[in-house]
C-alpha cells in the first residue's frame, strides 16, 4: 500500500503532541537493548579494577543514539517503501500519522550518528583505535538493517544481526574499554543477552507477520509460521534462564545471578499474549513484554554480578 500523500499536508508535528511524537519515533521500548548490554559489560569489568566513568557514560550514550538512529532509519525507509500508513499499529508510522517530513527524520538520524561518532573518538582515544573499525561496522549495520538494496529486516537474519551487534558486541566492547581485554566469562554472559535482544526483534516480526508477508519480507517468523515462531520465542526465553543456571553450576557466574528468574513472569506474559492475540494491535502488549523481559533480566543479571564481586 502506498503512503497517504494527504497526510504530508499536516503540520510538521501537532502542537498538542510535540515532544511525544519525536520520543515515540525513537521507539523507547527498544532502547533497553542498548542500555542493558552497557550496564552488564561494566558490571563484569568491576571484577578487574576500577571503572572509568567517562568511558561508561560515553559508551552508554553512543549506544542509545545508535539504537535511536536505527529506529529512525527504519521509520524513514518503511515510509519510502510504502509500508507505513495512518492505520499502522504501534509507534512506527509517525511520518504518515503526524506529518513529519521524511527528510527531517533522516537528518535527525544522521545527526544522532554524528554525535555517536564523536563519542566514539573519545572512547578510542582512551582505549584502542581498533574499536573505530568495530564501531563503524555497527553503525553500518544499523543503517543497512532497514536501508540499502537488500535490508537485513527483510531477511531471516534480522534477529541474529540485532542480537549480535546490539547485544553481545556491546557487552564485549564495554568490557574491553574498561579492561583492555575480552574474557571467557564476558563472552559467556553475553550469550543470553544476544538471544533476548534478538527476541525483541523476533517478537516485532511475529506481531507484523501478516503485513510483512504482504510486503514481500522473508523474516524468520514468516518462514516458519506464527505457531512455530511462538514456540521458538518460548525456547529463546527458556534457553536464556537455563544458560545462566549452567554458568552458576560451572562457577562462571555467581549464584546471585539466579535472581534473573524474577523476570520470568514477563516472558510468560509475552508468550500468552502472542498465543491469544490474532491481530497486530492485540499482540502489541506481548511485544512490549518481550522487551521488558530483556530489560529486567539484564538489569537483574548485572545486579547479581555486582553483588557477586563484593560478597
Buried (B, 14 or more C-beta within 10 A) or exposed (E): EEBBEEBBEEEEBEEEBEEEBBEBBBBBBBBBBBBBBBBBBBBBBBBBEEBBEEBBEBBBBBBBBBBBBBBBBBBBBBBBBEBBBEEBBBBBBBBBBBBBEBEBBBEBBEEBBEBBBEBBEBBBEEBEEEBBEBBEEBBEBBBBBBBEEEBBBBBBBBBBBBBBBBBBBBBBBBBBBBBEEBBEBBBBBBBBBBBBBBBBBBBBBBBBBEBBBEBEBEBBBBEBEBEEBBBBBBEBBEBBBEBBBEBBEEEBBBEBBBBBEEBBEBBEBBBBBBBEBEEBEBBBBBBBBBBBBBBBBBBBBBBBBBBBEEE
